[in-house]
């Protein structure tokens, strides 16, 4: 059987037209325009690409190069005589196609919903304390240079409230023994508080003023932020984001257009859902500790009411999906049920 093909010689990007003679299996020969005698070869010394639809077949020949020939029934039958995996047969199996349509989304759901978060938890637990401190310090320095400003709260007030909080923290059974509480102004963050991995907890002056310096409300927020530190949420979120990005790159590769849009949206939604889960953990930690410091769970609900009055309350399903925090309404109801 004689057919035409293209030969990409080893070590060169150029190709030339060749005539291929498929003889008695596994022998075949290649005849180029310049060569007088055909090159006699055997398929045993070559790597043959599996049949995939009508895609041309590729034959990688040792010490010669890559031979490309059209996919035809007679050619495919000759190339596939030896025991290889015949992908084209699976492509035409309707049952396998249907099962794959179901299996692939389920596999991806299980990967992103369970496996990646579990991997992130394990990774976060193994990060050395020194690395956590360095990451926290660098983050705080970057924030001070960009969005945080010195507070105008008096030193006496800051000392008084932080001493009060440290006395309360001593009553808690915490993994972290060194909480550092700081105050800043921030037009960017507004009324807010956040925790860094090493136990540094930042309150914005805007939050203190919104709560009219109410210690009960501010303490409820403090307990929530301590929950983030206790559960190592910052390092978990970093790990989840990194692992999710790597997984999406592995599955979808360097693609553009629709895949690029899908990849970006998937990362955002997945990360936000992880963040909502971490917020619930921190909320429930705070609610579990309220009575240990002489407060009622209703105080935490009052915090959420204040924030709802300040920021408003979105209630659509789409807003809930894309939000980095659970809805304030749901958090108020959760606190009230803890009574």
Secondary structure, DSSP 8 states (H G I E B T S, - for coil): -EEEEEEEETT-S-EEEEEEEE-STTEEEEEESS-SS-EEEEGGGEEE----TT--EEEEETTTEEEEE---HHHHHHHT-SS---HHHHHT-HHHHHHHHHHHHHHHHHIIIIIHHHHHHHHHHHS-HHHHHHHHHHHHHHHHHHT-EE--S-HHHHHHHHHHHHHHHTTS--S----EEEEEE-TTT-S-EEE-TTSEEEEEHHHHHHTTT-HHHHHHHHHHHHHHHHTTHHHHHHHHHHHHHHHHHHHH-S--THHHHHHHHHHHHHHHHHHHHHHHHHHHHHHHHTGGGT--HHHHHHHHHHHHHHH-----HHHHHH-SS--HHHHHHHHHHT-
